[in-house]
């Protein structure tokens, strides 16, 4: 059975946004595999502690991600 695992930095998304992630990703997967698979398609959203995620050797914090989303560069 399909398992969608999403990792995000804590504090970036609200509870409602995380629920929307689950709904939209499940819909996307069902669009590929067929409606009969909806009831057995799992989606898990895991939060990673701020600073415990890095890109290019640079740790990212919740504030960094919010700045990126706002169009502000991260140093």
N, C-alpha and C positions, 0 to 999 in steps of 0.2 A: 504494500500500500504506500502511496506517496507521502513523503514527509518533507515539508518545506521548513527550513530552519533559517531564521533571520536574526542577525546579530546587529544590535544598535548600541550606541553610547547612551548610558543612562541620562535621564533628564532632558533629552532632546525632543522626544515625542510625548504628547499627552496620552492619557488612557484611551481617549476617543480615536486619536490618530493610530495607535497600535491596533485597535479593533478594526479600523479601516484597512490597515495593512493586511490583517488576517483575511478579511472579506475579499479584498481585491486580488490578493495572491491566490487564494482558493479559487476564485472565479477564473483567473488566468489559467490555472492548472486544469480546471474542469473544462475549459474551452479547448484544451489540447486533448485530454484523455476521455472526455465524455461525461455527461451529467450523471450517469449511474455511479461514477466514482466519487461524487461529492461527499457522501456520508463516510467514506474511508480515507479522505484526504486530510492529513494532519498538517497544522501550521503552528510552529512554535516561535515566539518572539523572545529572544534572550537579550537582556541588557548587560553590557560590559561596563565596568567601572570607568569613570572619567579618568583619562590618562593611561588606561591599560590597553589602549588601541593605538596603533601607530601606522603611518604611511611614510614610506621612504626613510625610515629610521627616526621619524619625528613623532613623539607621542601627541595624541589629540585629546583635548578635553571637551567637556560639554560646551564650554564657552567658545572654544575654537569652532565647533560645528555650527553653533548658532551664528557666529560671525560669518562663516562661509555662506550660510543660508541667507544672511542679510546682504551678501555681496561685498563683505569687508574681507580683505586679505588676512591671512593668518601668518604670523611671524614665527 
